[in-house]
Amino acid sequence: MDTVRFIKSFSKGQITIPKEFRKAIGVRDNFWLKLTIKSGKIVAEPVEREKDKKAYSQKLMTIKGKWFSLNEFREARKAVEKKLDKLHGQNPA
């Protein structure tokens, strides 16, 4: 793929993957990525989703690495929602 985009991260390094990139690799909403560092670059690979939810859950549990805690997830979500509210003028502070 020859598409290049520059994106800015949110707090705690969160990024949004552009729609054309998601479409190019065949992922929809609510997907998982496997991140690795190779030669100083971040490589993101989609984790194929199983049709069977139980099999998918079991596959996710085999992933090695650090998971977000529930509190980290909630704090990250609050930060993103606050930024979105600000962007849409709902919270001018």
C-alpha positions in Angstrom: 0.0 0.0 0.0 1.4 3.4 -0.9 -1.0 5.4 1.3 0.8 7.6 3.9 -0.9 9.6 6.6 0.4 11.5 9.6 -1.6 11.2 12.7 -1.3 12.7 16.2 -1.7 10.5 19.3 -4.1 11.3 22.1 -3.1 11.1 25.8 -1.3 7.9 26.8 -0.3 7.3 23.2 -3.7 6.4 21.8 -4.2 6.8 18.1 -7.0 6.5 15.6 -6.3 4.3 12.6 -7.6 6.0 9.5 -10.6 4.5 7.8 -8.8 3.8 4.5 -6.1 1.8 6.4 -8.7 -0.2 8.3 -10.5 -0.9 5.0 -7.3 -1.9 3.3 -6.5 -4.6 5.9 -10.1 -5.7 6.2 -10.9 -4.8 9.8 -14.2 -3.3 11.0 -15.2 -1.8 14.3 -14.1 -3.4 17.5 -11.0 -5.3 16.4 -7.8 -6.4 18.0 -4.3 -5.6 16.8 -1.0 -7.4 17.7 1.7 -4.8 18.1 5.4 -5.6 17.8 8.5 -3.5 17.4 10.8 -4.5 14.6 13.9 -2.5 13.6 12.7 0.5 15.6 9.3 0.6 13.9 5.8 -0.3 15.3 4.2 -3.1 13.4 0.4 -3.6 13.8 -1.2 -6.8 12.6 -4.9 -7.5 12.9 -5.9 -10.5 15.0 -8.3 -12.6 13.0 -11.6 -12.9 14.8 -13.2 -16.3 15.2 -16.8 -16.7 14.3 -17.4 -18.6 17.6 -17.2 -16.1 20.5 -15.8 -18.7 22.9 -13.0 -19.6 20.5 -12.3 -15.9 19.9 -12.1 -15.3 23.7 -9.7 -18.3 24.1 -7.5 -17.0 21.3 -7.3 -13.5 22.9 -6.3 -15.1 26.2 -3.2 -16.7 24.5 -1.8 -13.2 23.6 1.3 -12.5 25.6 1.9 -8.9 26.8 0.5 -6.3 29.1 -3.2 -5.7 29.2 -4.9 -2.5 30.2 -6.4 -2.6 33.7 -10.1 -1.7 34.0 -9.1 1.6 35.6 -6.7 2.5 32.8 -9.3 1.7 30.2 -11.9 3.9 32.0 -9.5 6.8 32.4 -8.4 6.6 28.8 -12.1 6.6 27.7 -12.9 9.6 29.9 -9.9 11.5 28.3 -11.1 10.7 24.8 -14.7 11.6 25.6 -13.6 14.9 27.1 -11.5 15.8 24.0 -14.5 14.9 21.8 -16.8 17.0 23.8 -14.4 19.9 23.5 -14.1 19.5 19.8 -17.9 19.5 19.4 -18.3 22.6 21.6 -20.2 20.7 24.4 -17.6 21.5 27.0 -15.8 24.8 26.2 -13.6 24.6 29.3 
